[in-house]
């Protein structure tokens, strides 16, 4: 067997002359470690010191003494590690031959070490020795001591991070020996293939053996691993060579994501960074784990050394952070994360450790670095990319034989929604089901031709994924049709929701069979979450919910807060505190605890957890703790919001008419944050008609009775408006924002009324709305509020806005007084204008008036002739 080559390591010893005893101890400890049986055949250690007794140091008078030390002894830049010892002297200030001034030679040597060494210099500072007048001048000696203390403790901005205090020479020797032994062990291990072998095994074990938290059912239940249910990810990228006509996207090229990344890694001339973009639940993190494990299986000298790092582990974002340094800290144990399991040993040095020709950093969850929608969001992502590019270039300069690359995964906004900035380098993940391609959409036709090898209009892999869940969970075939149910397309298109569907089929098959619409399916899924809540966290009295109604109500409040934020998905820790303040649930969510990872399993089905957030100066993220949650899917938050709207209404009955102002104000506070959407309207109808059971706290409703109870409240709102609390309007509560919040609240009440009315009367051909305008001026008041709420648009345009769903009601102007109304650009399709007084109304650019209905009693502006 060939003898293993020894590794030669140089340790630089830096200090002023007042710690001669400690310097001798350090030199002896280094020599003795190199002679130990477990090290002597593997390493030779050299102590580099300016007072080496075996080296005659020629000194001159033309330059500073430190220049001669650097010339004849060498600098810390050329060494592997630096030991700094300080007591009461920092040393003498000097200006080197290059004109740069330093507080002392020791200070310069520290900065030299930081230029090239992978481990921070280790500084040892004596705190207990008796003070001596080492300068022959008490005041000067005191200034020296003060400077040494400030540098050692970091009070003067010194860059030293690793600092240890000692009391006497004996304790210094014990501390130094232990520290050097740890450093040397890690240094030698970092160069060994055994570390990569262990890490590769960990990556493979994570997808082959670790049960997915959602499916960890215990007992004799089948073990569900990522590998057992994983469905390959399809994606597309924008063709960088295609220049589209104005107002059109670049051509999209569809690929199998795994094969595309493999192709990229084999291309020596390819870019060093690629991105994978996609919405939550699309399978990005599962892809990252599967890719890492796949690369780990190759395990040959020409393969890739892959490192998988969750971005949330990098800590709070700062502008000068080294991404690679933080990544290594995230994967290796240290004093600050001693209680957490880390897959690589302490002291792991990525600059010296590669055993393959490539190193790939997989950074998963870029969007967790900044608060969604924060002022600093795009700044953080752009700066992160710049820092990562710099790190990769630095690594290439230090070790040009290695190909250094990074794959960054995050939400669409984190890596460029349009893809234009990263055309050709960003893969956009497709859902399991992709909508049919319209005729003439050649870009999509090419996309699916590239994916499947055959031209087809529908790419649907849900059944493939469902069959994997079915086989693993030992399900029968009864739920197969649900995997392709168009009524649940939005849910089933995401891998995570398909998994939830499978879990429901396993644990509550009857509930799955009875879920005939989205609201019913959401309700059934929440039953699974509640069961798991009771089984796992409910055993802990500090976090226990009283019953399922409490559990649901708590999450409804979080959904309301996300609605107020405007994105219907994300909430920060500050948002949670606001949403739950004054409720019984304020201290019941362990998800915000410092040990948050231990609290997550029962809620993983409903949420993603954002552990860290950071931002630039002056941003919203600096003012609030970014720790928070993000709903796995917008639909789930919408469902909970709908549940809360119905809860507000049902709780207000039967005494709502005793104090209608209070109800309308509370209603406005919840609904004024943003305009209604079609999914909310549809979910309202589904939730109202969802069959109730004896287990429900909210009994079946009577749509006829409810819509009759709502009618007078709606008429009151149309007449006088709704005045929500000031907190509803985002930013300063200006007249415009308050008016917009009022309009949103009115529309929400109209949506609720319409849901009940449609259930009660929608199937009757002769059904008609019966809403009172509150007198001749009622409509004019509403138009005035519309005008106040419009943003740089005349009021008429709001009638045609897609989000204003009930414009047909507003354009039923039979007998209405519209004198002087501003209807510029209004869409009056199907408007009923019989008997309406439009004298003085502004009808410039009114649209589709020829499709409206009027009679001889309709009064038009002077000089206006209807079509």
C-alpha positions in Angstrom: 0.0 0.0 0.0 1.4 3.4 -0.9 2.3 5.6 2.0 -0.1 8.5 2.5 1.4 11.9 1.8 1.7 14.1 4.8 -0.1 17.4 4.9 2.1 20.4 5.8 0.4 23.1 7.9 1.8 26.4 8.9 0.5 28.2 12.1 1.4 31.9 12.5 2.0 33.1 16.0 1.2 36.8 16.5 1.6 39.0 19.5 3.6 41.9 21.0 6.5 41.2 23.3 4.8 41.2 26.7 3.5 37.6 26.5 6.8 35.8 25.9 5.8 33.0 28.3 2.6 32.3 26.3 4.5 32.4 23.0 6.8 29.7 24.2 3.9 27.6 25.4 2.2 28.0 22.0 5.3 26.9 20.1 5.7 23.9 22.4 2.0 22.9 22.0 2.3 23.1 18.2 5.4 21.0 18.2 3.9 18.3 20.5 0.7 18.0 18.5 2.8 17.4 15.4 4.6 14.5 17.2 1.5 12.8 18.5 0.9 9.3 17.2 -2.5 10.1 15.7 -1.1 13.1 13.8 2.6 12.4 13.0 2.0 10.2 10.0 -0.6 12.6 8.5 0.7 16.1 9.1 3.8 18.2 9.8 3.2 21.4 11.7 5.4 24.5 11.4 5.2 27.4 13.9 5.9 30.7 12.2 7.0 33.4 14.7 9.0 36.6 14.5 11.1 35.6 17.6 12.0 32.2 16.3 15.3 31.3 18.1 16.4 29.2 15.2 16.1 32.1 12.7 18.4 35.1 12.6 16.2 38.0 11.6 18.2 40.8 9.8 16.9 44.2 10.7 17.5 47.5 9.0 16.7 51.2 9.7 15.3 52.2 6.3 11.9 50.6 6.9 9.6 49.7 9.8 10.6 46.6 11.8 7.4 44.8 10.6 8.5 45.1 7.0 11.6 43.1 7.8 9.5 40.5 9.7 7.2 40.1 6.7 10.2 39.8 4.3 12.2 37.2 6.2 9.7 35.3 8.3 6.6 35.6 6.0 3.1 36.8 6.6 0.0 35.2 8.0 -1.4 35.3 4.4 0.9 32.4 3.6 -0.2 30.3 6.6 -3.1 28.0 7.4 -4.0 29.4 10.8 -3.2 32.3 13.1 -2.9 32.5 16.9 -3.1 36.0 18.4 -2.1 36.5 22.1 -2.7 39.9 23.9 -2.3 41.1 27.4 -1.5 44.8 28.1 0.3 45.9 24.9 -1.1 46.3 21.4 2.3 47.3 19.9 3.8 50.2 18.1 2.0 52.1 15.4 3.9 52.1 12.1 3.6 53.0 8.4 4.8 50.3 6.0 6.8 50.8 2.9 3.6 50.8 0.9 2.4 53.8 2.8 -0.4 52.0 4.7 -0.6 52.8 8.5 -1.4 50.1 11.1 -1.9 50.4 14.9 0.8 47.7 15.3 2.4 44.8 13.7 0.0 42.4 15.5 -3.0 44.3 14.1 -1.5 44.0 10.5 -1.0 40.3 11.0 -4.6 39.8 11.9 -5.7 41.5 8.7 -3.2 39.5 6.7 -4.7 36.3 8.1 -8.2 37.4 7.1 -7.2 37.8 3.5 -6.6 34.1 2.8 -7.2 31.8 5.8 -10.5 29.9 5.8 -10.7 29.8 9.7 -10.8 33.1 11.6 -7.7 34.0 13.7 -8.0 32.7 17.2 -7.3 35.5 19.8 -6.4 34.8 23.4 -6.6 37.7 25.9 -5.2 37.6 29.4 -7.6 39.3 31.9 -6.0 38.4 35.3 -2.3 39.3 35.3 -1.2 42.2 37.5 -0.8 45.4 35.5 2.9 46.4 34.8 4.3 49.7 33.6 5.8 48.1 30.5 6.6 51.4 28.7 8.4 53.2 31.6 5.6 55.7 31.3 2.4 54.9 33.3 0.0 56.9 31.1 1.5 55.4 27.9 1.3 51.9 29.4 -2.3 52.5 30.3 -3.2 53.7 26.8 -1.5 50.5 25.4 -3.6 48.3 27.8 -6.7 50.1 26.8 -6.0 49.7 23.1 -5.2 46.0 23.6 -8.5 45.5 25.5 -10.5 47.4 22.8 -9.0 45.3 20.0 -9.4 42.0 21.8 -13.1 42.7 22.8 -14.0 44.2 19.4 -14.8 47.6 20.9 -12.8 49.4 18.2 -14.4 47.5 15.3 -11.7 44.9 15.1 -12.5 42.0 12.8 -11.7 39.2 15.3 -14.6 36.9 15.9 -13.0 34.0 17.7 -11.8 35.4 21.1 -11.1 33.6 24.4 -10.1 35.0 27.8 -7.6 33.2 30.0 -6.4 33.8 33.6 -2.8 32.4 33.7 -0.2 30.6 31.6 -1.4 27.1 32.8 -5.0 27.7 31.7 -3.8 29.3 28.5 -2.0 26.1 27.6 -5.0 23.8 28.3 -7.3 26.0 26.3 -4.9 26.4 23.4 -4.2 22.7 23.2 -7.9 21.8 23.1 -8.6 24.4 20.4 -5.7 23.4 18.2 -6.6 19.7 18.5 -10.1 20.5 17.3 -8.9 22.7 14.5 -6.3 20.1 13.3 -8.7 17.2 13.5 -11.3 19.1 11.4 -8.6 20.3 9.0 -7.3 16.8 8.3 -10.9 15.4 8.1 -12.0 18.1 5.7 -9.7 16.8 3.1 -10.9 13.2 3.4 -13.4 11.4 1.1 -15.0 9.9 4.2 -16.8 13.2 5.0 -18.3 13.3 1.5 -19.3 9.7 1.7 -21.1 10.3 5.0 -22.8 13.5 3.6 -23.9 11.7 0.4 -25.4 8.9 2.5 -27.3 11.5 4.5 -28.7 13.1 1.4 -29.9 9.7 0.1 -31.2 8.6 3.4 -33.3 11.8 3.6 -35.4 10.9 0.6 -35.3 7.1 0.9 -35.9 6.5 4.6 -37.1 9.7 6.4 -41.0 9.7 6.5 -42.6 12.8 5.3 -44.0 14.8 8.3 -47.5 15.0 6.8 -47.7 11.2 6.5 -45.9 10.2 9.7 -49.0 8.3 10.9 -47.2 6.0 13.4 -48.1 2.4 14.3 -48.3 0.0 11.5 -49.2 2.7 8.9 -47.1 2.6 5.7 -44.0 4.8 5.7 -44.3 7.5 3.1 -40.9 8.9 2.0 -40.2 11.5 -0.6 -38.8 8.9 -3.0 -42.0 6.8 -2.8 -44.3 9.6 -3.9 -42.0 11.9 -5.9 -43.2 12.9 -9.4 -40.6 14.4 -11.8 -40.8 18.2 -12.1 -41.5 19.7 -15.5 -40.4 23.3 -16.1 -39.8 25.8 -18.9 -37.3 28.6 -19.6 -37.5 31.6 -21.8 -35.5 31.2 -25.0 -32.6 33.7 -24.7 -32.1 33.7 -28.5 -35.7 34.6 -29.3 -36.5 38.3 -29.7 -40.3 38.6 -29.4 -42.4 41.4 -31.0 -43.4 44.2 -28.7 -45.8 43.3 -25.8 -45.2 39.6 -26.2 -43.2 37.1 -24.1 -40.1 35.3 -25.3 -40.6 31.8 -26.6 -40.8 29.2 -23.8 -38.9 25.9 -24.0 -40.2 23.0 -21.9 -37.9 20.6 -20.2 -37.6 17.9 -17.6 -36.1 19.9 -14.8 -33.7 17.1 -13.6 -32.4 16.4 -17.1 -31.9 20.1 -17.7 -29.8 20.6 -14.6 -27.7 17.6 -15.5 -27.1 19.1 -18.9 -26.1 22.4 -17.4 -23.6 20.7 -15.0 -22.0 19.0 -17.9 -21.6 22.2 -19.9 -18.2 23.7 -19.0 -19.1 27.0 -20.6 -22.5 27.4 -19.0 -23.3 30.2 -16.5 -22.3 29.6 -12.9 -25.7 30.3 -11.4 -29.2 29.0 -12.3 -32.5 29.7 -10.7 -35.7 27.6 -10.2 -38.8 29.6 -9.8 -42.3 28.5 -8.8 -45.2 29.2 -6.5 -45.5 27.4 -3.1 -46.5 23.8 -3.3 -45.2 23.3 -6.8 -42.5 20.9 -5.6 -39.3 23.0 -5.7 -38.0 21.8 -2.3 -38.8 18.2 -3.2 -36.9 18.7 -6.4 -33.9 20.1 -4.6 -33.7 17.1 -2.2 -34.2 14.6 -5.1 -31.6 16.3 -7.2 -29.1 16.4 -4.4 -29.7 12.7 -3.6 -29.4 11.8 -7.3 -26.1 13.6 -7.6 -24.9 12.0 -4.4 -25.6 8.5 -5.8 -23.2 9.0 -8.7 -20.3 9.3 -6.2 -17.3 9.0 -8.6 -14.3 11.2 -9.0 -15.8 13.0 -12.0 -19.2 13.6 -10.3 -20.4 16.6 -8.4 -19.9 17.4 -4.7 -23.3 18.8 -3.9 -24.3 20.8 -0.8 -28.0 21.4 0.0 -28.6 24.5 2.1 -32.0 25.8 3.2 -31.7 29.6 2.8 -33.5 30.1 6.1 -30.5 28.6 7.8 -28.3 31.5 6.6 -29.7 33.8 9.2 -30.6 37.5 8.8 -29.6 39.0 5.6 -26.9 41.7 5.7 -25.4 43.6 2.8 -21.8 42.3 3.2 -22.6 38.7 4.1 -20.6 35.9 2.4 -23.2 33.4 1.1 -20.6 30.6 1.0 -19.4 31.3 4.5 -22.9 31.4 5.9 -23.7 28.2 4.0 -20.8 26.4 5.6 -21.9 27.7 9.0 -25.4 26.4 8.3 -24.0 22.9 7.6 -21.3 22.6 10.3 -21.6 22.7 14.1 -20.4 25.7 16.1 -20.9 27.2 19.6 -24.0 29.0 18.4 -25.8 25.9 17.0 -24.3 23.2 19.2 -27.8 21.8 19.9 -28.7 21.4 16.2 -27.7 18.4 14.0 -25.3 19.5 11.3 -24.3 17.1 8.5 -20.7 18.2 8.2 -17.9 18.3 10.8 -16.7 21.5 12.5 -13.9 23.2 10.6 -15.1 21.8 7.2 -13.2 23.9 4.6 -15.0 23.9 1.3 -12.0 25.5 -0.4 -9.8 22.5 0.3 -12.5 19.7 0.6 -13.7 19.0 -2.9 -13.0 15.5 -4.2 -14.8 15.9 -7.5 -14.3 18.3 -10.4 -17.5 20.3 -9.5 -19.1 21.7 -6.4 -22.8 22.6 -6.6 -24.4 24.7 -3.9 -28.2 24.2 -3.9 -29.8 27.1 -2.0 -33.5 26.4 -1.4 -36.0 29.1 -0.3 -34.5 32.4 -1.5 -37.8 34.1 -0.8 -37.4 33.5 3.0 -34.6 36.2 3.1 -37.1 39.1 2.9 -40.7 39.8 3.8 -43.1 39.3 0.8 -44.2 42.7 -0.5 -41.7 44.6 1.7 -40.0 47.6 0.3 -36.7 45.8 0.4 -37.8 42.5 -1.3 -36.3 43.0 -4.7 -33.2 44.7 -3.3 -32.5 41.7 -1.1 -32.8 39.2 -3.9 -30.7 41.3 -6.3 -28.0 41.8 -3.7 -28.0 38.1 -2.7 -27.3 37.2 -6.3 -24.5 39.7 -6.6 -22.9 38.4 -3.4 -23.2 34.8 -4.5 -21.6 35.6 -7.9 -18.7 37.3 -6.0 -18.3 34.2 -3.8 -18.1 31.9 -6.7 -15.6 34.1 -8.5 -13.4 34.2 -5.3 -13.6 30.4 -5.0 -12.6 30.0 -8.7 -9.6 32.3 -8.1 -8.5 30.2 -5.1 -9.1 26.9 -6.7 -9.3 27.1 -10.5 -9.4 23.3 -10.9 -12.9 23.1 -9.5 -16.0 24.2 -11.3 -18.0 26.2 -8.7 -21.8 26.5 -9.4 -25.0 27.4 -7.5 -28.6 26.5 -8.0 -31.0 28.9 -6.3 -34.7 28.1 -5.7 -37.5 30.4 -4.7 -40.9 31.9 -5.4 -41.4 33.6 -8.8 -40.9 37.1 -7.3 -37.6 36.1 -5.8 -36.0 35.1 -9.0 -37.7 37.4 -11.5 -41.4 36.9 -12.3 -41.1 37.7 -15.9 -38.0 35.6 -16.5 -36.6 38.3 -18.7 -33.7 39.1 -16.4 -32.7 35.4 -16.3 -33.9 34.2 -19.7 -32.2 30.9 -20.4 -31.0 30.5 -16.8 -34.2 30.4 -14.8 -36.5 27.3 -14.9 -40.1 28.1 -14.1 -41.8 25.0 -12.5 -45.0 23.8 -14.0 -47.9 22.5 -11.9 -48.8 18.8 -12.2 -51.6 19.8 -14.4 -51.2 22.5 -17.0 -54.2 24.3 -18.7 -55.2 23.4 -22.2 -53.4 25.4 -24.9 -55.6 27.7 -26.9 -55.5 27.5 -30.7 -52.8 29.6 -32.1 -50.7 29.6 -29.0 -47.7 28.1 -30.7 -45.3 28.9 -27.8 -47.3 26.5 -25.6 -47.5 23.9 -28.3 -43.8 23.8 -28.6 -43.5 23.7 -24.8 -45.5 20.5 -24.5 -43.9 19.0 -27.6 -40.5 19.4 -25.9 -41.8 18.0 -22.6 -43.5 14.8 -23.9 -41.9 14.2 -27.3 -45.4 14.4 -28.8 -47.6 17.4 -29.6 -50.5 17.4 -27.2 -52.7 20.1 -25.7 -52.9 18.9 -22.1 -50.1 17.9 -19.8 -51.6 16.2 -16.8 -49.4 14.1 -14.4 -51.8 14.1 -11.5 -52.8 10.5 -12.0 -49.2 9.4 -12.1 -48.6 11.2 -8.8 -51.8 9.8 -7.3 -50.9 6.3 -8.3 -47.7 6.6 -6.3 -49.5 7.8 -3.2 -52.1 5.1 -3.7 -49.5 2.3 -3.9 -47.5 3.7 -0.9 -50.5 4.2 1.3 -52.1 1.0 0.2 -55.3 2.8 -1.0 -58.0 1.2 -3.1 -59.0 2.8 -6.4 -62.0 4.6 -5.2 -60.3 8.0 -5.1 -58.7 7.9 -8.6 -61.3 10.1 -10.2 -60.8 12.8 -7.6 -57.2 13.2 -8.7 -58.4 14.5 -12.1 -61.6 16.2 -10.9 -61.8 19.5 -12.7 -63.8 20.9 -9.7 -60.6 20.6 -7.7 -58.2 21.5 -10.4 -56.5 24.3 -8.4 -55.9 21.9 -5.5 -54.8 18.9 -7.3 -52.4 20.8 -9.6 -50.0 21.2 -6.7 -48.0 18.2 -5.4 -48.6 19.2 -1.7 -52.3 19.3 -2.1 -52.4 16.1 -4.0 -50.6 14.6 -1.0 -53.2 16.0 1.3 -55.9 14.5 -0.8 -54.2 11.1 -0.5 -53.9 11.6 3.3 -57.6 12.3 3.5 -58.3 9.2 1.4 -56.2 7.2 3.9 -57.5 8.6 7.2 -61.0 9.8 6.4 -62.2 8.1 3.2 -65.9 8.9 3.8 -65.1 12.6 4.2 -63.3 12.5 0.8 -66.3 10.9 -0.9 -68.6 13.5 0.6 -66.5 16.5 -0.5 -68.4 17.5 -3.7 -66.9 21.0 -4.0 -63.8 23.0 -3.0 -65.3 24.3 0.3 -66.3 20.8 1.4 -62.9 19.4 0.5 -61.2 22.2 2.4 -63.4 21.5 5.4 -62.5 17.8 5.2 -58.8 18.6 5.0 -59.1 20.8 8.1 -60.5 17.9 9.9 -57.2 16.0 9.2 -55.2 19.0 10.5 -57.3 19.1 13.6 -56.9 15.4 14.3 -53.1 15.8 14.0 -53.2 18.9 16.2 -54.8 16.9 18.9 -52.4 14.0 18.5 -49.2 15.9 18.4 -49.3 19.4 19.8 -52.6 19.1 21.7 -50.9 17.0 24.3 -49.0 20.1 25.4 -51.3 22.1 27.6 -49.6 25.4 26.7 -50.6 25.1 23.1 -53.8 23.1 23.4 -57.0 24.3 21.7 -60.3 23.8 23.4 -62.0 22.3 20.4 -62.0 22.3 16.7 -64.1 25.4 16.5 -61.4 27.3 18.4 -58.8 25.8 16.2 -60.6 26.9 13.0 -61.4 30.3 14.4 -57.7 31.0 15.2 -56.7 30.3 11.6 -59.6 32.3 10.3 -58.2 35.3 12.1 -54.8 34.7 10.5 -56.5 34.5 7.0 -58.3 37.8 7.7 -54.9 39.4 8.5 -53.5 38.1 5.2 -56.5 39.5 3.4 -55.9 42.9 5.0 -52.2 42.7 3.8 -53.4 42.3 0.3 -51.7 39.1 -0.9 -54.0 36.5 0.8 -51.0 34.4 1.6 -48.3 35.7 3.9 -48.2 37.0 7.5 -45.3 38.0 9.7 -44.9 37.4 13.4 -46.0 41.0 14.0 -49.2 40.3 11.9 -49.9 37.2 14.0 -49.6 39.2 17.2 -52.0 41.8 15.8 -54.5 39.3 14.5 -54.6 37.3 17.8 -54.3 40.1 20.3 -57.1 40.0 22.8 -58.2 36.5 21.8 -57.9 33.2 23.7 -55.3 32.1 21.0 -52.7 34.8 21.6 -50.3 32.4 23.3 -51.5 29.2 21.8 -49.4 29.0 18.6 -46.0 27.5 19.3 -45.0 28.2 15.7 -43.4 31.4 16.7 -41.2 29.9 19.4 -37.4 30.1 19.0 -37.5 26.3 18.8 -40.1 26.6 16.1 -39.0 23.6 14.1 -40.1 21.4 17.0 -43.6 22.8 16.8 -44.2 22.5 13.0 -45.3 19.0 12.1 -49.0 19.2 12.6 -49.3 22.4 10.7 -47.1 21.6 7.7 -50.2 20.7 5.8 -51.6 24.2 6.1 -48.5 26.4 6.1 -45.0 27.0 5.0 -42.9 28.6 7.7 -40.5 31.5 7.1 -37.9 31.4 9.8 -35.9 34.5 8.9 -36.3 37.8 7.0 -34.0 40.7 6.4 -34.0 44.0 4.6 -32.1 47.0 3.7 -32.1 50.3 5.7 -35.4 51.9 6.4 -37.6 49.0 5.1 -40.6 47.6 6.7 -38.7 44.4 7.5 -36.4 46.3 9.8 -39.4 47.4 11.9 -41.0 44.0 12.4 -39.7 40.5 13.1 -39.9 38.6 9.8 -40.6 35.3 11.4 -44.0 34.2 10.2 -46.1 31.8 8.1 -47.3 31.5 4.6 -50.4 29.6 3.5 -49.5 26.7 1.3 -52.0 27.9 -1.2 -54.0 31.1 -1.7 -57.2 29.0 -2.0 -56.8 27.8 1.6 -56.6 31.3 3.0 -59.6 32.3 0.9 -61.6 29.4 2.3 -60.7 30.4 5.9 -61.6 34.0 5.1 -65.0 32.9 3.8 -65.5 30.9 6.9 -64.9 34.0 9.0 -67.3 36.2 7.0 -70.1 33.7 7.6 -69.1 33.4 11.3 -69.4 37.2 11.7 -72.8 37.2 10.1 -74.1 34.2 12.0 -72.8 35.5 15.3 -74.5 38.8 14.7 -77.9 37.1 14.4 -80.6 37.4 15.7 -79.9 40.8 17.3 -78.1 42.5 14.3 -80.8 45.0 13.8 -80.6 46.3 17.3 -77.3 47.9 16.5 -76.7 47.8 12.8 -74.0 50.5 12.9 -71.8 48.3 15.1 -72.2 45.3 12.8 -71.4 47.4 9.7 -68.3 48.9 11.3 -67.0 45.4 12.4 -67.8 44.1 8.9 -65.9 47.0 7.3 -62.9 46.4 9.5 -62.6 42.8 8.2 -63.6 43.4 4.5 -62.3 46.9 3.7 -58.7 45.8 3.0 -59.2 44.9 -0.6 -61.9 44.4 -3.3 -63.9 41.2 -3.6 -62.8 38.4 -6.0 -64.7 35.7 -7.9 -63.2 32.8 -5.9 -64.5 34.4 -2.6 -68.0 34.7 -4.1 -67.9 31.1 -5.3 -66.5 29.8 -2.0 -69.2 31.7 -0.1 -72.0 29.9 -2.0 -70.2 26.5 -1.5 -69.6 27.0 2.2 -73.2 28.2 2.8 -74.6 25.1 1.1 -72.0 22.6 2.5 -73.9 19.8 4.4 -73.5 20.2 8.1 -73.1 17.4 10.6 -73.7 17.1 14.3 -70.0 17.8 14.8 -70.2 21.3 13.3 -70.6 24.2 15.6 -72.3 26.2 12.9 -75.7 24.6 12.1 -77.3 24.5 8.7 -78.6 27.9 7.5 -81.8 29.1 5.9 -80.8 31.0 2.8 -84.2 32.7 2.5 -84.2 33.9 6.1 -80.6 35.1 5.9 -81.0 37.1 2.7 -84.1 38.7 4.1 -82.2 39.7 7.3 -79.3 41.0 5.1 -81.5 43.1 2.9 -82.1 46.1 5.2 -78.4 46.2 6.1 -77.4 46.2 2.5 -79.9 49.0 1.8 -78.5 51.0 4.7 -75.0 50.5 3.4 -76.0 51.6 -0.1 -77.6 54.7 1.3 -75.1 55.8 3.9 -72.0 53.8 3.1 -69.9 51.8 5.6 -67.4 53.5 7.8 -64.7 51.0 8.7 -62.2 51.5 11.5 -59.2 53.6 10.6 -56.9 50.6 10.7 -58.6 49.2 7.6 -57.1 51.7 5.2 -53.4 51.0 4.3 -51.1 53.8 5.1 -52.5 57.2 6.0 -56.3 57.1 6.3 -56.9 59.7 3.6 -60.4 60.4 2.2 -59.6 58.3 -0.8 -58.3 55.3 1.1 -61.2 55.4 3.6 -63.7 55.7 0.7 -62.1 52.8 -1.0 -62.3 50.7 2.1 -65.9 51.7 2.5 -66.6 50.6 -1.1 -64.8 47.3 -0.6 -67.0 46.6 2.5 -70.2 47.5 0.7 -69.2 45.2 -2.2 -68.4 42.4 0.3 -71.8 42.8 1.9 -73.4 42.7 -1.6 -71.4 39.5 -2.3 -72.7 37.9 0.8 -76.3 38.9 0.1 -76.0 37.6 -3.5 -74.6 34.3 -2.3 -77.7 33.8 -0.1 -80.0 35.2 -2.7 -78.6 33.0 -5.5 -79.0 29.9 -3.3 -82.6 30.8 -2.5 -83.7 32.1 -5.9 -81.0 31.6 -8.5 -82.8 28.7 -10.3 -86.0 30.6 -10.8 -86.4 32.3 -14.1 -88.6 35.1 -12.8 -86.3 35.9 -9.8 -85.5 39.6 -9.4 -83.4 41.6 -7.0 -85.3 43.8 -4.6 -82.9 46.4 -3.2 -84.0 49.8 -2.1 -81.8 52.8 -3.0 -82.7 54.7 0.1 -84.5 57.6 -1.6 -83.9 59.6 -4.7 -80.4 60.6 -3.6 -79.2 57.1 -2.6 -77.6 56.2 -5.9 -76.0 59.6 -6.2 -74.4 59.1 -2.8 -73.0 55.8 -3.9 -71.7 57.3 -7.1 -70.1 60.0 -5.1 -68.3 57.4 -2.9 -67.2 55.6 -6.0 -65.7 58.8 -7.3 -63.9 59.4 -4.0 -62.5 55.9 -4.0 -61.3 55.9 -7.6 -57.5 56.3 -8.1 -56.7 58.6 -11.0 -59.7 57.3 -12.9 -63.1 58.9 -13.3 -65.9 57.1 -11.6 -67.4 55.6 -14.7 -64.5 53.4 -15.4 -65.1 51.5 -12.2 -68.3 50.2 -13.6 -66.4 48.1 -16.1 -63.7 46.9 -13.8 -63.3 43.1 -13.7 -63.2 43.0 -9.9 -66.4 45.0 -9.6 -68.7 42.0 -10.1 -72.1 43.4 -9.6 -72.0 46.3 -12.1 -75.3 45.0 -13.5 -77.0 46.1 -10.3 -75.4 49.5 -10.5 -76.4 50.0 -14.1 -80.1 49.3 -13.3 -80.9 52.9 -13.2 -84.7 52.7 -13.7 -86.0 56.1 -12.6 -82.7 57.1 -11.1 -81.6 60.7 -10.7 -78.3 60.9 -12.5 -78.2 64.7 -12.9 -74.6 65.7 -13.2 -73.2 62.2 -12.8 -69.7 61.6 -14.1 -70.1 58.6 -16.4 -67.0 59.1 -18.5 -66.0 55.8 -20.1 -68.7 53.8 -18.3 -69.8 50.4 -19.7 -73.6 50.6 -19.9 -74.1 47.3 -21.5 -77.6 46.0 -20.4 -78.2 49.1 -18.3 -81.8 49.9 -17.7 -82.3 53.6 -18.1 -86.1 53.8 -18.4 -87.2 57.1 -16.8 -83.6 58.0 -15.7 -82.7 61.6 -15.5 -79.3 62.1 -17.2 -79.6 65.9 -17.6 -76.1 67.3 -17.2 -74.5 63.9 -16.9 -71.0 63.5 -18.5 -71.4 60.8 -21.1 -68.0 61.2 -22.9 -66.8 57.9 -24.3 -69.7 55.9 -22.7 -69.4 52.3 -24.0 -72.1 49.9 -25.2 -74.9 52.4 -24.8 -76.6 50.8 -27.8 -77.1 47.7 -25.7 -78.8 49.6 -22.9 -82.6 50.0 -22.6 -84.4 53.3 -22.2 -87.8 54.9 -23.1 -89.4 58.2 -24.0 -89.3 59.3 -20.3 -85.4 59.0 -20.2 -83.9 62.5 -20.0 -80.6 63.0 -21.8 -78.0 65.8 -21.5 -78.7 68.8 -23.8 -77.5 68.1 -27.3 -76.9 64.4 -26.7 -78.5 61.9 -29.1 -78.6 58.3 -28.0 -77.6 55.7 -30.6 
